[in-house]
Amino acid sequence: MYTIHYSVGRRAKRSSGDAALLECRGRFVHGLLVLLSVGFLCSAVAACNDAKSERDVQARNVVQISDSAGITDISLGRVEELAAPELAAELVFSTRGLGIELFWVGDALLLGNGRLAVANTGESEVLIFSADGSLATRVGGEGEGPGEFSEITTLLATEAGFLVYDSRLARLSEFAETGRFLTSTRLDPESAIVSLRPLATDTAGHVLAILGEQRFFLPEGMKRDTTPLLSFTNLGAEPETLGLLPAKEWSYGSIPGGGATRSEPAFGRDIVAKGFGDRALIGDTDVLSLSVYGADGRLTRRIRGTGGGWAVTAEEIEASRAERLARLGSDAPEWYRQSVENAPHRDTHPAFHSALLGPDEMVWIGLAARLGEETRRWLVIGADGQLRGWLALPATASVLAVDADRFATLLRDANDEEEVRLYSLGPSRR
């Protein structure tokens, strides 16, 4: 705060020089007052702009929640700008070093008794680990008898324990949390779809499902599969189609002499479809918009935001091609190597990487990451819709299952050896 002190003396007879001097001093004081006023004005404007900028930042960082006709709407804004505490995670156990060979892990489920169920799909079995990491039991095995499997695609929690869906047998088998076989139900022959993926089921017999990976081969170029969202009132009845969803994106090519190839394009898009008990989370990585449905097809929660979408750089394209060529090995035919080098790709990154559902409609969202980044940020949205915090996990890790205070991940090394890790989720690191 500046203060200007000045005084006016008695009026007296003055010379012309004195008058000029006084006029000069008056102009100086007036100019100084003008400058100070402008300075104060600029400071005030700057302060207002800073306050507005701060309000804008806060607005971007606040999750907005509303409710309409029983549907909870959650607006995240730009997810990379969300202010949230980092959550603590502690490794409980890892399957590495236990002498257990994992072959094509397809799904996992955190059980209520502290155990972890892992679908070891390549061996047609479900492994149940105790809370301390020891192997409690093996469920199933190759076969068509009660409690046996041909191809496991889904694990779903129930009040009694868990369900296992066998896509080849079109059969849901229920087990207690200990792994004891309880009962099984086959789909009606009229609706037994081999590639069905059940997402949610309830005690009234409703089942919400999509179709799994399609096996169509199309002309050269990129194209996305589609899948219907199916609602069964019971597995013995024809399902109702609730809508048609975009599914996995593929790149198609041709083989010399006839035939076709199919592979996942770099930076391609995919469907998000993950269930937990009587709820299912559905979305599309092209845009950050996720919906939670009940097993009866009723919409209960929507989550929207923006993220990812950055332009793919020339360096990322080159690195992606080099990585794919390295995985082929030296025995790959030259025509196939050339098809990989010339394969089409997306020009932008997906809006996000993946998402999955936990109890009471809590949601984990894996954000998009640049190629070569070692970690990926995961946002944890609580049952109340508020942002609980975030975790940084290895970029190559897949989160298999979550609950209120635990989560399980899957890692594959350079030799495609699989490792499942169980973590406990602690408070924030503030």
C-alpha positions in Angstrom: 0.0 0.0 0.0 1.5 3.3 -1.1 0.7 6.6 0.7 1.5 10.0 -0.9 2.1 12.9 1.4 1.8 16.5 0.0 1.0 19.9 1.4 -0.3 23.2 0.0 1.3 26.3 1.5 -0.2 29.8 1.7 -1.1 31.6 -1.5 1.6 34.2 -2.2 2.9 36.3 -5.0 5.2 34.2 -7.1 7.5 34.8 -10.0 6.9 33.2 -13.4 9.8 30.8 -12.7 8.1 29.8 -9.4 4.8 29.3 -11.2 6.5 27.1 -13.8 8.2 25.1 -11.1 4.9 24.6 -9.3 3.2 23.5 -12.5 5.9 21.0 -13.2 5.6 19.6 -9.7 1.8 19.4 -10.0 2.1 17.4 -13.3 4.6 15.1 -11.6 2.3 14.3 -8.7 -0.7 13.8 -11.1 1.4 11.5 -13.3 2.5 9.5 -10.2 -1.1 9.2 -9.1 -2.1 7.9 -12.5 0.7 5.4 -12.6 -0.2 4.1 -9.2 -3.8 3.8 -10.1 -3.0 1.8 -13.2 -0.7 -0.4 -11.1 -3.5 -1.0 -8.6 -5.9 -1.8 -11.4 -3.4 -4.2 -13.1 -2.8 -6.0 -9.8 -6.6 -6.3 -9.2 -7.1 -7.7 -12.7 -4.2 -10.1 -12.2 -5.6 -11.2 -8.9 -9.1 -11.7 -10.4 -7.5 -13.7 -13.3 -5.6 -15.8 -10.8 -8.7 -16.5 -8.8 -10.7 -17.4 -12.0 -7.8 -19.7 -13.1 -7.8 -21.3 -9.6 -11.6 -21.8 -9.8 -11.3 -23.3 -13.2 -8.6 -25.8 -12.0 -10.8 -26.7 -9.0 -13.8 -27.2 -11.3 -11.8 -29.5 -13.4 -10.6 -31.4 -10.4 -14.0 -32.0 -8.7 -16.0 -35.0 -9.5 -19.6 -34.0 -10.1 -22.4 -36.4 -9.1 -26.1 -36.2 -9.8 -29.1 -38.5 -9.6 -31.9 -38.8 -12.0 -34.7 -41.4 -11.9 -32.5 -43.7 -9.9 -29.5 -43.4 -12.2 -26.3 -42.0 -10.7 -24.4 -39.7 -13.1 -20.7 -39.2 -12.4 -18.8 -36.5 -14.4 -15.0 -36.8 -14.1 -13.9 -34.0 -16.5 -10.4 -34.4 -17.9 -9.1 -37.5 -16.0 -5.4 -36.6 -16.4 -6.1 -33.4 -14.4 -8.1 -34.9 -11.6 -6.6 -34.1 -8.2 -6.6 -37.2 -6.0 -4.4 -38.8 -3.4 -2.1 -41.7 -4.2 -3.3 -44.9 -2.5 -1.0 -47.2 -0.7 -0.8 -50.9 -1.9 1.1 -53.7 -0.3 1.9 -57.0 -1.9 0.2 -59.9 -0.1 1.5 -62.7 -2.2 2.6 -63.7 -5.8 2.2 -67.0 -7.5 5.8 -66.8 -8.7 8.0 -69.2 -6.8 5.0 -71.3 -5.5 5.8 -74.0 -8.1 2.4 -73.5 -9.7 2.3 -73.4 -13.5 -0.2 -70.9 -14.8 -1.4 -71.4 -18.4 -3.6 -68.8 -20.0 -5.2 -67.1 -17.0 -8.6 -65.9 -18.1 -10.3 -64.4 -15.1 -10.1 -64.0 -11.3 -12.4 -63.4 -8.4 -11.8 -62.1 -4.9 -13.9 -64.3 -2.5 -15.5 -63.1 0.7 -13.4 -65.4 2.9 -10.1 -63.7 1.9 -9.4 -66.2 -0.8 -8.6 -65.6 -4.4 -10.0 -67.8 -7.3 -8.0 -67.8 -10.5 -9.3 -69.3 -13.8 -6.3 -71.3 -15.1 -8.1 -71.7 -18.4 -5.4 -73.6 -20.3 -5.6 -76.4 -17.7 -9.4 -76.3 -17.5 -9.3 -75.6 -13.7 -9.9 -72.9 -11.1 -7.2 -72.4 -8.5 -8.2 -71.2 -5.1 -5.5 -69.5 -3.0 -5.8 -68.9 0.7 -5.4 -65.5 2.1 -1.7 -66.3 2.9 -1.0 -67.3 -0.7 -0.9 -71.0 -0.3 -2.9 -73.1 -2.8 -6.0 -74.3 -1.0 -7.5 -76.4 -3.7 -7.8 -77.1 -7.5 -11.3 -77.1 -8.9 -12.4 -78.9 -12.0 -10.2 -80.4 -14.7 -10.7 -81.4 -18.4 -14.0 -83.1 -18.9 -17.8 -82.8 -19.2 -18.8 -84.3 -15.8 -20.1 -82.4 -12.8 -17.6 -79.8 -11.8 -15.4 -80.3 -14.8 -14.7 -77.8 -17.6 -13.9 -77.7 -21.3 -13.3 -73.9 -21.7 -13.6 -71.4 -18.8 -14.4 -67.9 -19.8 -16.0 -66.2 -16.8 -16.0 -66.3 -13.0 -19.0 -64.6 -11.2 -19.6 -64.1 -7.5 -22.7 -65.4 -5.8 -24.1 -65.4 -2.3 -23.0 -69.0 -1.9 -19.7 -68.7 -3.6 -19.0 -68.4 -7.3 -20.1 -69.4 -10.8 -17.9 -70.7 -13.6 -19.2 -70.4 -17.2 -17.9 -73.0 -19.7 -18.4 -71.6 -23.2 -17.9 -74.9 -25.0 -20.4 -76.8 -22.8 -22.7 -73.7 -22.5 -22.9 -74.4 -18.8 -22.9 -72.4 -15.6 -21.5 -74.3 -12.6 -21.8 -73.1 -9.1 -19.3 -73.7 -6.3 -19.0 -72.9 -2.7 -16.2 -70.5 -1.7 -14.2 -73.6 -0.6 -14.4 -75.0 -4.1 -17.0 -77.6 -3.4 -19.3 -78.3 -6.4 -22.9 -77.3 -5.8 -24.9 -77.4 -9.0 -24.9 -76.6 -12.8 -27.3 -75.3 -15.4 -27.0 -75.6 -19.1 -28.3 -73.1 -21.6 -31.3 -74.2 -23.6 -30.2 -75.6 -26.9 -32.1 -72.8 -28.7 -30.0 -70.2 -27.0 -26.7 -72.1 -26.3 -24.3 -69.6 -27.9 -20.8 -71.0 -27.9 -19.1 -67.6 -27.4 -21.4 -66.3 -24.8 -19.8 -64.2 -22.0 -22.1 -63.9 -18.9 -21.4 -60.6 -17.1 -24.0 -60.6 -14.2 -26.6 -62.8 -12.6 -29.0 -62.4 -9.8 -31.1 -64.5 -7.5 -34.2 -64.1 -9.7 -32.5 -65.9 -12.5 -31.6 -62.9 -14.7 -28.4 -63.1 -16.7 -26.8 -60.2 -18.6 -24.3 -61.3 -21.3 -22.4 -60.4 -24.5 -20.8 -62.5 -27.1 -17.1 -63.2 -26.9 -14.5 -62.8 -29.6 -15.8 -63.3 -33.1 -14.0 -65.4 -35.7 -14.9 -63.5 -38.9 -12.2 -62.7 -41.5 -12.9 -59.7 -43.6 -11.2 -57.8 -46.5 -8.0 -55.9 -45.8 -8.2 -53.0 -43.5 -9.4 -52.2 -40.0 -12.8 -53.0 -38.7 -14.5 -53.4 -35.3 -16.5 -56.4 -34.2 -20.0 -55.8 -32.8 -21.8 -57.8 -30.0 -25.3 -57.7 -28.8 -26.1 -57.0 -25.2 -28.3 -59.9 -24.2 -30.7 -60.2 -21.3 -31.9 -63.7 -20.1 -34.8 -64.0 -17.8 -33.5 -67.5 -17.2 -31.0 -69.6 -19.1 -33.8 -71.8 -20.4 -35.4 -69.0 -22.4 -34.5 -67.0 -25.5 -32.6 -63.8 -24.6 -33.7 -60.3 -25.3 -31.3 -58.1 -27.3 -31.0 -54.8 -25.4 -28.6 -53.2 -27.9 -25.7 -53.6 -30.3 -22.2 -52.7 -28.9 -18.9 -52.0 -30.6 -16.4 -54.7 -29.7 -12.7 -55.5 -30.5 -11.0 -53.8 -33.4 -9.0 -55.9 -35.8 -6.6 -55.4 -38.7 -7.2 -57.8 -41.6 -4.6 -58.8 -44.2 -4.2 -61.4 -47.0 -1.9 -64.4 -47.4 0.0 -65.0 -50.7 -1.8 -67.7 -52.6 -5.1 -67.2 -50.8 -6.3 -66.9 -47.2 -6.4 -64.1 -44.7 -4.8 -62.9 -41.5 -6.2 -61.1 -38.5 -4.4 -59.2 -35.7 -5.0 -56.4 -33.2 -4.0 -53.1 -34.7 -1.6 -50.8 -32.8 -3.5 -48.3 -30.6 -6.8 -50.1 -31.5 -10.1 -49.8 -29.6 -11.9 -52.5 -27.6 -15.0 -53.1 -25.6 -15.1 -52.9 -21.8 -17.3 -55.6 -20.3 -16.7 -56.7 -16.8 -19.1 -58.1 -14.2 -19.3 -58.3 -10.4 -22.1 -60.3 -8.9 -25.4 -58.9 -10.1 -23.9 -55.8 -11.8 -22.0 -55.3 -15.1 -19.8 -52.5 -16.3 -19.9 -51.8 -20.1 -18.0 -49.2 -22.1 -15.8 -48.6 -25.2 -12.2 -47.4 -25.1 -12.9 -45.0 -28.0 -14.6 -42.6 -25.6 -14.6 -42.5 -21.8 -18.2 -43.4 -21.1 -19.0 -46.3 -18.8 -22.4 -47.7 -17.8 -23.3 -50.0 -14.9 -26.3 -52.3 -15.5 -28.1 -54.7 -13.2 -28.4 -58.4 -14.3 -32.0 -57.5 -15.4 -30.7 -54.9 -17.8 -31.6 -51.9 -15.7 -29.2 -49.0 -16.0 -28.0 -47.8 -12.5 -24.9 -45.7 -13.0 -23.1 -43.7 -15.7 -19.5 -42.4 -15.6 -18.3 -39.9 -18.1 -15.1 -38.0 -18.7 -12.4 -37.2 -21.2 -8.9 -38.6 -21.5 -6.2 -39.9 -23.8 -6.9 -39.3 -27.4 -3.4 -37.9 -28.1 -1.9 -38.1 -31.6 0.3 -41.1 -32.1 3.9 -40.0 -32.9 6.1 -41.4 -35.6 8.4 -42.7 -32.8 5.6 -44.6 -31.2 4.6 -46.2 -34.6 8.2 -47.3 -35.2 8.5 -48.7 -31.6 5.3 -50.6 -31.9 6.3 -52.2 -35.2 9.8 -53.1 -33.8 8.1 -54.7 -30.7 5.8 -56.8 -32.9 8.6 -57.9 -35.2 10.7 -59.0 -32.2 7.8 -61.2 -30.9 7.6 -62.9 -34.3 11.1 -64.4 -34.1 13.4 -65.3 -37.0 11.3 -68.2 -38.2 8.4 -66.0 -39.3 7.8 -66.0 -43.1 9.0 -62.9 -44.9 5.5 -62.1 -46.2 4.2 -62.1 -42.6 7.0 -59.8 -41.4 6.1 -57.4 -44.2 2.4 -57.5 -43.3 3.4 -56.5 -39.8 5.6 -53.7 -41.0 2.9 -52.4 -43.2 -0.1 -53.1 -40.9 -2.5 -50.1 -40.4 -2.8 -48.4 -37.1 -4.9 -45.9 -35.3 -3.7 -42.3 -35.5 -4.7 -41.5 -31.9 -4.4 -43.2 -28.5 -7.6 -44.6 -26.9 -9.5 -42.5 -24.4 -8.6 -44.9 -21.7 -7.0 -48.4 -21.3 -9.6 -50.5 -19.5 -12.0 -50.6 -16.5 -13.5 -53.1 -14.1 -16.2 -53.3 -11.5 -16.0 -54.0 -7.8 -18.6 -54.4 -5.0 -21.3 -51.8 -4.6 -20.6 -50.4 -8.1 -17.1 -49.1 -7.3 -15.1 -48.8 -10.5 -11.4 -48.9 -11.4 -10.3 -47.1 -14.6 -6.9 -47.7 -16.2 -5.9 -44.5 -18.0 -4.2 -44.3 -21.4 -0.4 -44.4 -21.3 2.2 -43.4 -23.9 4.0 -46.3 -25.6 7.2 -47.0 -23.6 5.9 -45.6 -20.3 6.7 -48.0 -17.4 3.6 -47.3 -15.3 -0.1 -46.8 -15.8 -2.3 -44.7 -13.5 -5.5 -46.3 -12.2 -8.3 -44.2 -10.8 -10.4 -45.8 -8.0 -14.0 -44.5 -7.8 -15.7 -45.5 -4.6 -19.2 -46.8 -4.1 -20.3 -43.3 -3.3 -19.2 -42.1 -6.7 -16.3 -40.0 -5.3 -12.8 -40.4 -6.4 -11.0 -42.4 -3.7 -7.5 -42.0 -5.2 -5.2 -43.4 -7.7 -2.5 -46.1 -8.1 0.5 -46.4 -10.4 0.9 -50.0 -11.6 3.2 -51.5 -14.2 1.9 -50.5 -17.6 2.0 -54.2 -18.8 -0.1 -55.4 -15.8 -3.8 -56.3 -16.2 -6.0 -55.8 -13.2 -8.0 -59.0 -12.9 -10.3 -58.3 -9.9 -11.0 -55.7 -7.2 -12.9 -55.4 -4.0 -13.1 -52.8 -1.3 -9.6 -53.3 0.1 -7.8 -55.8 -2.3 -6.9 -56.2 -5.9 -5.3 -58.9 -8.1 -3.1 -58.3 -11.2 -1.7 -60.5 -14.0 1.8 -60.0 -15.4 3.4 -61.8 -18.4 7.2 -61.7 -18.8 9.2 -61.9 -22.1 8.8 -65.7 -22.2 5.0 -65.4 -21.7 5.3 -66.9 -18.2 2.3 -65.7 -16.1 2.3 -64.3 -12.6 -0.7 -63.4 -10.5 -0.2 -60.9 -7.6 -2.6 -60.1 -4.8 -2.4 -56.7 -3.1 -4.0 -55.1 -0.1 -5.3 -51.5 -0.7 -4.5 -49.1 2.0 -5.2 -45.4 2.8 -3.8 -42.6 0.8 -0.2 -41.5 1.1 -1.0 -37.9 2.1 
